[in-house]
Amino acid sequence: MYRGLAGVILSVVGTPAGAQLLSVQLSYPPTALRARQEGAVGFEVKLAKDGRVTGCRITQTSGHADLDQATCTQLRATARFKPSVDAEGKSVTSTYASRLRWRIPQPTPVSAPAPQH
């Protein structure tokens, strides 16, 4: 469901009525990565009738300004949503609220090749 995640794990909590997140590309903020900062950011985005993000605000801070700022900046730039529809099936403007968990991926251990005999 989520494409292009680079160095971040996206955990969407809850199921907003109407709009659905289709894709997002996230990159860990370099300063937060160097500082080994992790945390969950609550956010709310405003969506146009075509599912484009037209506004974003932080509803719960991660405790790290870099992660909070990157959440809205990257959602505005890369998130794509299936828009909400009214009772007649027509797309309508809406909001989508959820949380994004920034977690530094752990390296996968590399196994040594089996000895050749």
Phi and psi in radians as a Rosetta constraint file:
Dihedral C 1 N 2 CA 2 C 2 CIRCULARHARMONIC -1.916 0.35
Dihedral N 2 CA 2 C 2 N 3 CIRCULARHARMONIC 2.188 0.35
Dihedral C 2 N 3 CA 3 C 3 CIRCULARHARMONIC -1.904 0.35
Dihedral N 3 CA 3 C 3 N 4 CIRCULARHARMONIC 2.662 0.35
Dihedral C 3 N 4 CA 4 C 4 CIRCULARHARMONIC 1.261 0.35
Dihedral N 4 CA 4 C 4 N 5 CIRCULARHARMONIC 0.459 0.35
Dihedral C 4 N 5 CA 5 C 5 CIRCULARHARMONIC -1.269 0.35
Dihedral N 5 CA 5 C 5 N 6 CIRCULARHARMONIC 2.195 0.35
Dihedral C 5 N 6 CA 6 C 6 CIRCULARHARMONIC -2.095 0.35
Dihedral N 6 CA 6 C 6 N 7 CIRCULARHARMONIC 1.745 0.35
Dihedral C 6 N 7 CA 7 C 7 CIRCULARHARMONIC 1.327 0.35
Dihedral N 7 CA 7 C 7 N 8 CIRCULARHARMONIC 0.439 0.35
Dihedral C 7 N 8 CA 8 C 8 CIRCULARHARMONIC -2.633 0.35
Dihedral N 8 CA 8 C 8 N 9 CIRCULARHARMONIC 2.587 0.35
Dihedral C 8 N 9 CA 9 C 9 CIRCULARHARMONIC -1.877 0.35
Dihedral N 9 CA 9 C 9 N 10 CIRCULARHARMONIC 2.154 0.35
Dihedral C 9 N 10 CA 10 C 10 CIRCULARHARMONIC -1.724 0.35
Dihedral N 10 CA 10 C 10 N 11 CIRCULARHARMONIC 2.065 0.35
Dihedral C 10 N 11 CA 11 C 11 CIRCULARHARMONIC -2.032 0.35
Dihedral N 11 CA 11 C 11 N 12 CIRCULARHARMONIC 1.862 0.35
Dihedral C 11 N 12 CA 12 C 12 CIRCULARHARMONIC -1.570 0.35
Dihedral N 12 CA 12 C 12 N 13 CIRCULARHARMONIC 2.170 0.35
Dihedral C 12 N 13 CA 13 C 13 CIRCULARHARMONIC -1.857 0.35
Dihedral N 13 CA 13 C 13 N 14 CIRCULARHARMONIC 2.342 0.35
Dihedral C 13 N 14 CA 14 C 14 CIRCULARHARMONIC 1.534 0.35
Dihedral N 14 CA 14 C 14 N 15 CIRCULARHARMONIC 2.893 0.35
Dihedral C 14 N 15 CA 15 C 15 CIRCULARHARMONIC -2.211 0.35
Dihedral N 15 CA 15 C 15 N 16 CIRCULARHARMONIC 1.642 0.35
Dihedral C 15 N 16 CA 16 C 16 CIRCULARHARMONIC -1.087 0.35
Dihedral N 16 CA 16 C 16 N 17 CIRCULARHARMONIC 2.458 0.35
Dihedral C 16 N 17 CA 17 C 17 CIRCULARHARMONIC -1.286 0.35
Dihedral N 17 CA 17 C 17 N 18 CIRCULARHARMONIC 2.423 0.35
Dihedral C 17 N 18 CA 18 C 18 CIRCULARHARMONIC 1.581 0.35
Dihedral N 18 CA 18 C 18 N 19 CIRCULARHARMONIC -1.701 0.35
Dihedral C 18 N 19 CA 19 C 19 CIRCULARHARMONIC -1.125 0.35
Dihedral N 19 CA 19 C 19 N 20 CIRCULARHARMONIC 2.563 0.35
Dihedral C 19 N 20 CA 20 C 20 CIRCULARHARMONIC -2.297 0.35
Dihedral N 20 CA 20 C 20 N 21 CIRCULARHARMONIC 2.362 0.35
Dihedral C 20 N 21 CA 21 C 21 CIRCULARHARMONIC -1.279 0.35
Dihedral N 21 CA 21 C 21 N 22 CIRCULARHARMONIC 2.156 0.35
Dihedral C 21 N 22 CA 22 C 22 CIRCULARHARMONIC -1.688 0.35
Dihedral N 22 CA 22 C 22 N 23 CIRCULARHARMONIC -0.772 0.35
Dihedral C 22 N 23 CA 23 C 23 CIRCULARHARMONIC -2.776 0.35
Dihedral N 23 CA 23 C 23 N 24 CIRCULARHARMONIC 2.735 0.35
Dihedral C 23 N 24 CA 24 C 24 CIRCULARHARMONIC -2.779 0.35
Dihedral N 24 CA 24 C 24 N 25 CIRCULARHARMONIC 2.543 0.35
Dihedral C 24 N 25 CA 25 C 25 CIRCULARHARMONIC -2.043 0.35
Dihedral N 25 CA 25 C 25 N 26 CIRCULARHARMONIC 2.122 0.35
Dihedral C 25 N 26 CA 26 C 26 CIRCULARHARMONIC -2.148 0.35
Dihedral N 26 CA 26 C 26 N 27 CIRCULARHARMONIC 2.471 0.35
Dihedral C 26 N 27 CA 27 C 27 CIRCULARHARMONIC -2.192 0.35
Dihedral N 27 CA 27 C 27 N 28 CIRCULARHARMONIC 2.329 0.35
Dihedral C 27 N 28 CA 28 C 28 CIRCULARHARMONIC -1.084 0.35
Dihedral N 28 CA 28 C 28 N 29 CIRCULARHARMONIC 2.288 0.35
Dihedral C 28 N 29 CA 29 C 29 CIRCULARHARMONIC -1.054 0.35
Dihedral N 29 CA 29 C 29 N 30 CIRCULARHARMONIC 2.226 0.35
Dihedral C 29 N 30 CA 30 C 30 CIRCULARHARMONIC -0.973 0.35
Dihedral N 30 CA 30 C 30 N 31 CIRCULARHARMONIC -0.706 0.35
Dihedral C 30 N 31 CA 31 C 31 CIRCULARHARMONIC -1.165 0.35
Dihedral N 31 CA 31 C 31 N 32 CIRCULARHARMONIC -0.661 0.35
Dihedral C 31 N 32 CA 32 C 32 CIRCULARHARMONIC -1.209 0.35
Dihedral N 32 CA 32 C 32 N 33 CIRCULARHARMONIC -0.642 0.35
Dihedral C 32 N 33 CA 33 C 33 CIRCULARHARMONIC -1.132 0.35
Dihedral N 33 CA 33 C 33 N 34 CIRCULARHARMONIC -0.814 0.35
Dihedral C 33 N 34 CA 34 C 34 CIRCULARHARMONIC -1.067 0.35
Dihedral N 34 CA 34 C 34 N 35 CIRCULARHARMONIC -0.634 0.35
Dihedral C 34 N 35 CA 35 C 35 CIRCULARHARMONIC -1.474 0.35
Dihedral N 35 CA 35 C 35 N 36 CIRCULARHARMONIC -0.019 0.35
Dihedral C 35 N 36 CA 36 C 36 CIRCULARHARMONIC 1.033 0.35
Dihedral N 36 CA 36 C 36 N 37 CIRCULARHARMONIC 0.670 0.35
Dihedral C 36 N 37 CA 37 C 37 CIRCULARHARMONIC -1.475 0.35
Dihedral N 37 CA 37 C 37 N 38 CIRCULARHARMONIC 2.386 0.35
Dihedral C 37 N 38 CA 38 C 38 CIRCULARHARMONIC -2.373 0.35
Dihedral N 38 CA 38 C 38 N 39 CIRCULARHARMONIC 2.807 0.35
Dihedral C 38 N 39 CA 39 C 39 CIRCULARHARMONIC 2.866 0.35
Dihedral N 39 CA 39 C 39 N 40 CIRCULARHARMONIC 2.910 0.35
Dihedral C 39 N 40 CA 40 C 40 CIRCULARHARMONIC -1.789 0.35
Dihedral N 40 CA 40 C 40 N 41 CIRCULARHARMONIC 2.372 0.35
Dihedral C 40 N 41 CA 41 C 41 CIRCULARHARMONIC -2.071 0.35
Dihedral N 41 CA 41 C 41 N 42 CIRCULARHARMONIC 2.131 0.35
Dihedral C 41 N 42 CA 42 C 42 CIRCULARHARMONIC -1.461 0.35
Dihedral N 42 CA 42 C 42 N 43 CIRCULARHARMONIC 2.412 0.35
Dihedral C 42 N 43 CA 43 C 43 CIRCULARHARMONIC -2.501 0.35
Dihedral N 43 CA 43 C 43 N 44 CIRCULARHARMONIC 2.793 0.35
Dihedral C 43 N 44 CA 44 C 44 CIRCULARHARMONIC -2.391 0.35
Dihedral N 44 CA 44 C 44 N 45 CIRCULARHARMONIC 2.243 0.35
Dihedral C 44 N 45 CA 45 C 45 CIRCULARHARMONIC -2.000 0.35
Dihedral N 45 CA 45 C 45 N 46 CIRCULARHARMONIC 2.539 0.35
Dihedral C 45 N 46 CA 46 C 46 CIRCULARHARMONIC -1.666 0.35
Dihedral N 46 CA 46 C 46 N 47 CIRCULARHARMONIC 2.399 0.35
Dihedral C 46 N 47 CA 47 C 47 CIRCULARHARMONIC -2.092 0.35
Dihedral N 47 CA 47 C 47 N 48 CIRCULARHARMONIC 2.426 0.35
Dihedral C 47 N 48 CA 48 C 48 CIRCULARHARMONIC -1.333 0.35
Dihedral N 48 CA 48 C 48 N 49 CIRCULARHARMONIC 2.999 0.35
Dihedral C 48 N 49 CA 49 C 49 CIRCULARHARMONIC -1.037 0.35
Dihedral N 49 CA 49 C 49 N 50 CIRCULARHARMONIC -0.465 0.35
Dihedral C 49 N 50 CA 50 C 50 CIRCULARHARMONIC -1.613 0.35
Dihedral N 50 CA 50 C 50 N 51 CIRCULARHARMONIC 0.087 0.35
Dihedral C 50 N 51 CA 51 C 51 CIRCULARHARMONIC 1.573 0.35
Dihedral N 51 CA 51 C 51 N 52 CIRCULARHARMONIC 0.011 0.35
Dihedral C 51 N 52 CA 52 C 52 CIRCULARHARMONIC -1.290 0.35
Dihedral N 52 CA 52 C 52 N 53 CIRCULARHARMONIC 2.535 0.35
Dihedral C 52 N 53 CA 53 C 53 CIRCULARHARMONIC -1.334 0.35
Dihedral N 53 CA 53 C 53 N 54 CIRCULARHARMONIC 2.158 0.35
Dihedral C 53 N 54 CA 54 C 54 CIRCULARHARMONIC -1.926 0.35
Dihedral N 54 CA 54 C 54 N 55 CIRCULARHARMONIC -0.169 0.35
Dihedral C 54 N 55 CA 55 C 55 CIRCULARHARMONIC -2.892 0.35
Dihedral N 55 CA 55 C 55 N 56 CIRCULARHARMONIC 2.736 0.35
Dihedral C 55 N 56 CA 56 C 56 CIRCULARHARMONIC -2.642 0.35
Dihedral N 56 CA 56 C 56 N 57 CIRCULARHARMONIC 2.463 0.35
Dihedral C 56 N 57 CA 57 C 57 CIRCULARHARMONIC -2.492 0.35
Dihedral N 57 CA 57 C 57 N 58 CIRCULARHARMONIC 2.626 0.35
Dihedral C 57 N 58 CA 58 C 58 CIRCULARHARMONIC -1.503 0.35
Dihedral N 58 CA 58 C 58 N 59 CIRCULARHARMONIC 2.217 0.35
Dihedral C 58 N 59 CA 59 C 59 CIRCULARHARMONIC -1.798 0.35
Dihedral N 59 CA 59 C 59 N 60 CIRCULARHARMONIC -0.329 0.35
Dihedral C 59 N 60 CA 60 C 60 CIRCULARHARMONIC -2.620 0.35
Dihedral N 60 CA 60 C 60 N 61 CIRCULARHARMONIC 2.123 0.35
Dihedral C 60 N 61 CA 61 C 61 CIRCULARHARMONIC -1.340 0.35
Dihedral N 61 CA 61 C 61 N 62 CIRCULARHARMONIC 2.634 0.35
Dihedral C 61 N 62 CA 62 C 62 CIRCULARHARMONIC -1.434 0.35
Dihedral N 62 CA 62 C 62 N 63 CIRCULARHARMONIC -0.240 0.35
Dihedral C 62 N 63 CA 63 C 63 CIRCULARHARMONIC 1.634 0.35
Dihedral N 63 CA 63 C 63 N 64 CIRCULARHARMONIC -0.004 0.35
Dihedral C 63 N 64 CA 64 C 64 CIRCULARHARMONIC -2.290 0.35
Dihedral N 64 CA 64 C 64 N 65 CIRCULARHARMONIC 2.009 0.35
Dihedral C 64 N 65 CA 65 C 65 CIRCULARHARMONIC -1.008 0.35
Dihedral N 65 CA 65 C 65 N 66 CIRCULARHARMONIC -0.660 0.35
Dihedral C 65 N 66 CA 66 C 66 CIRCULARHARMONIC -1.063 0.35
Dihedral N 66 CA 66 C 66 N 67 CIRCULARHARMONIC -0.748 0.35
Dihedral C 66 N 67 CA 67 C 67 CIRCULARHARMONIC -1.225 0.35
Dihedral N 67 CA 67 C 67 N 68 CIRCULARHARMONIC -0.709 0.35
Dihedral C 67 N 68 CA 68 C 68 CIRCULARHARMONIC -1.081 0.35
Dihedral N 68 CA 68 C 68 N 69 CIRCULARHARMONIC -0.847 0.35
Dihedral C 68 N 69 CA 69 C 69 CIRCULARHARMONIC -1.122 0.35
Dihedral N 69 CA 69 C 69 N 70 CIRCULARHARMONIC -0.741 0.35
Dihedral C 69 N 70 CA 70 C 70 CIRCULARHARMONIC -1.112 0.35
Dihedral N 70 CA 70 C 70 N 71 CIRCULARHARMONIC -0.568 0.35
Dihedral C 70 N 71 CA 71 C 71 CIRCULARHARMONIC -1.018 0.35
Dihedral N 71 CA 71 C 71 N 72 CIRCULARHARMONIC -0.974 0.35
Dihedral C 71 N 72 CA 72 C 72 CIRCULARHARMONIC -1.205 0.35
Dihedral N 72 CA 72 C 72 N 73 CIRCULARHARMONIC -0.719 0.35
Dihedral C 72 N 73 CA 73 C 73 CIRCULARHARMONIC -1.022 0.35
Dihedral N 73 CA 73 C 73 N 74 CIRCULARHARMONIC -0.810 0.35
Dihedral C 73 N 74 CA 74 C 74 CIRCULARHARMONIC -1.359 0.35
Dihedral N 74 CA 74 C 74 N 75 CIRCULARHARMONIC -0.567 0.35
Dihedral C 74 N 75 CA 75 C 75 CIRCULARHARMONIC -1.119 0.35
Dihedral N 75 CA 75 C 75 N 76 CIRCULARHARMONIC -0.760 0.35
Dihedral C 75 N 76 CA 76 C 76 CIRCULARHARMONIC -1.046 0.35
Dihedral N 76 CA 76 C 76 N 77 CIRCULARHARMONIC -0.691 0.35
Dihedral C 76 N 77 CA 77 C 77 CIRCULARHARMONIC -1.422 0.35
Dihedral N 77 CA 77 C 77 N 78 CIRCULARHARMONIC -0.594 0.35
Dihedral C 77 N 78 CA 78 C 78 CIRCULARHARMONIC -2.213 0.35
Dihedral N 78 CA 78 C 78 N 79 CIRCULARHARMONIC -0.252 0.35
Dihedral C 78 N 79 CA 79 C 79 CIRCULARHARMONIC -1.283 0.35
Dihedral N 79 CA 79 C 79 N 80 CIRCULARHARMONIC 2.437 0.35
Dihedral C 79 N 80 CA 80 C 80 CIRCULARHARMONIC -2.197 0.35
Dihedral N 80 CA 80 C 80 N 81 CIRCULARHARMONIC 2.301 0.35
Dihedral C 80 N 81 CA 81 C 81 CIRCULARHARMONIC -2.128 0.35
Dihedral N 81 CA 81 C 81 N 82 CIRCULARHARMONIC 2.606 0.35
Dihedral C 81 N 82 CA 82 C 82 CIRCULARHARMONIC -1.450 0.35
Dihedral N 82 CA 82 C 82 N 83 CIRCULARHARMONIC 2.127 0.35
Dihedral C 82 N 83 CA 83 C 83 CIRCULARHARMONIC -1.240 0.35
Dihedral N 83 CA 83 C 83 N 84 CIRCULARHARMONIC 2.800 0.35
Dihedral C 83 N 84 CA 84 C 84 CIRCULARHARMONIC -1.222 0.35
Dihedral N 84 CA 84 C 84 N 85 CIRCULARHARMONIC 2.724 0.35
Dihedral C 84 N 85 CA 85 C 85 CIRCULARHARMONIC -2.229 0.35
Dihedral N 85 CA 85 C 85 N 86 CIRCULARHARMONIC 2.664 0.35
Dihedral C 85 N 86 CA 86 C 86 CIRCULARHARMONIC -1.500 0.35
Dihedral N 86 CA 86 C 86 N 87 CIRCULARHARMONIC -3.050 0.35
Dihedral C 86 N 87 CA 87 C 87 CIRCULARHARMONIC -1.073 0.35
Dihedral N 87 CA 87 C 87 N 88 CIRCULARHARMONIC -0.399 0.35
Dihedral C 87 N 88 CA 88 C 88 CIRCULARHARMONIC -1.610 0.35
Dihedral N 88 CA 88 C 88 N 89 CIRCULARHARMONIC 0.032 0.35
Dihedral C 88 N 89 CA 89 C 89 CIRCULARHARMONIC 1.477 0.35
Dihedral N 89 CA 89 C 89 N 90 CIRCULARHARMONIC 0.168 0.35
Dihedral C 89 N 90 CA 90 C 90 CIRCULARHARMONIC -1.570 0.35
Dihedral N 90 CA 90 C 90 N 91 CIRCULARHARMONIC 2.441 0.35
Dihedral C 90 N 91 CA 91 C 91 CIRCULARHARMONIC -1.086 0.35
Dihedral N 91 CA 91 C 91 N 92 CIRCULARHARMONIC 2.449 0.35
Dihedral C 91 N 92 CA 92 C 92 CIRCULARHARMONIC -2.335 0.35
Dihedral N 92 CA 92 C 92 N 93 CIRCULARHARMONIC 2.759 0.35
Dihedral C 92 N 93 CA 93 C 93 CIRCULARHARMONIC -1.170 0.35
Dihedral N 93 CA 93 C 93 N 94 CIRCULARHARMONIC 2.624 0.35
Dihedral C 93 N 94 CA 94 C 94 CIRCULARHARMONIC -2.794 0.35
Dihedral N 94 CA 94 C 94 N 95 CIRCULARHARMONIC -3.099 0.35
Dihedral C 94 N 95 CA 95 C 95 CIRCULARHARMONIC -2.188 0.35
Dihedral N 95 CA 95 C 95 N 96 CIRCULARHARMONIC 2.744 0.35
Dihedral C 95 N 96 CA 96 C 96 CIRCULARHARMONIC -2.394 0.35
Dihedral N 96 CA 96 C 96 N 97 CIRCULARHARMONIC 2.167 0.35
Dihedral C 96 N 97 CA 97 C 97 CIRCULARHARMONIC -2.125 0.35
Dihedral N 97 CA 97 C 97 N 98 CIRCULARHARMONIC 2.412 0.35
Dihedral C 97 N 98 CA 98 C 98 CIRCULARHARMONIC -2.878 0.35
Dihedral N 98 CA 98 C 98 N 99 CIRCULARHARMONIC -2.890 0.35
Dihedral C 98 N 99 CA 99 C 99 CIRCULARHARMONIC -2.286 0.35
Dihedral N 99 CA 99 C 99 N 100 CIRCULARHARMONIC 2.579 0.35
Dihedral C 99 N 100 CA 100 C 100 CIRCULARHARMONIC -2.126 0.35
Dihedral N 100 CA 100 C 100 N 101 CIRCULARHARMONIC 2.194 0.35
Dihedral C 100 N 101 CA 101 C 101 CIRCULARHARMONIC -1.775 0.35
Dihedral N 101 CA 101 C 101 N 102 CIRCULARHARMONIC 2.031 0.35
Dihedral C 101 N 102 CA 102 C 102 CIRCULARHARMONIC -1.535 0.35
Dihedral N 102 CA 102 C 102 N 103 CIRCULARHARMONIC 2.070 0.35
Dihedral C 102 N 103 CA 103 C 103 CIRCULARHARMONIC -2.401 0.35
Dihedral N 103 CA 103 C 103 N 104 CIRCULARHARMONIC 2.240 0.35
Dihedral C 103 N 104 CA 104 C 104 CIRCULARHARMONIC -1.252 0.35
Dihedral N 104 CA 104 C 104 N 105 CIRCULARHARMONIC 2.136 0.35
Dihedral C 104 N 105 CA 105 C 105 CIRCULARHARMONIC -1.121 0.35
Dihedral N 105 CA 105 C 105 N 106 CIRCULARHARMONIC 2.463 0.35
Dihedral C 105 N 106 CA 106 C 106 CIRCULARHARMONIC -1.518 0.35
Dihedral N 106 CA 106 C 106 N 107 CIRCULARHARMONIC 2.413 0.35
Dihedral C 106 N 107 CA 107 C 107 CIRCULARHARMONIC -1.120 0.35
Dihedral N 107 CA 107 C 107 N 108 CIRCULARHARMONIC 2.505 0.35
Dihedral C 107 N 108 CA 108 C 108 CIRCULARHARMONIC -1.429 0.35
Dihedral N 108 CA 108 C 108 N 109 CIRCULARHARMONIC 2.200 0.35
Dihedral C 108 N 109 CA 109 C 109 CIRCULARHARMONIC -1.114 0.35
Dihedral N 109 CA 109 C 109 N 110 CIRCULARHARMONIC 2.469 0.35
Dihedral C 109 N 110 CA 110 C 110 CIRCULARHARMONIC -1.738 0.35
Dihedral N 110 CA 110 C 110 N 111 CIRCULARHARMONIC 2.176 0.35
Dihedral C 110 N 111 CA 111 C 111 CIRCULARHARMONIC -1.392 0.35
Dihedral N 111 CA 111 C 111 N 112 CIRCULARHARMONIC 2.500 0.35
Dihedral C 111 N 112 CA 112 C 112 CIRCULARHARMONIC -1.274 0.35
Dihedral N 112 CA 112 C 112 N 113 CIRCULARHARMONIC 2.482 0.35
Dihedral C 112 N 113 CA 113 C 113 CIRCULARHARMONIC -1.102 0.35
Dihedral N 113 CA 113 C 113 N 114 CIRCULARHARMONIC 2.600 0.35
Dihedral C 113 N 114 CA 114 C 114 CIRCULARHARMONIC -1.153 0.35
Dihedral N 114 CA 114 C 114 N 115 CIRCULARHARMONIC 2.463 0.35
Dihedral C 114 N 115 CA 115 C 115 CIRCULARHARMONIC -1.084 0.35
Dihedral N 115 CA 115 C 115 N 116 CIRCULARHARMONIC 2.467 0.35
Dihedral C 115 N 116 CA 116 C 116 CIRCULARHARMONIC -1.553 0.35
Dihedral N 116 CA 116 C 116 N 117 CIRCULARHARMONIC 2.341 0.35
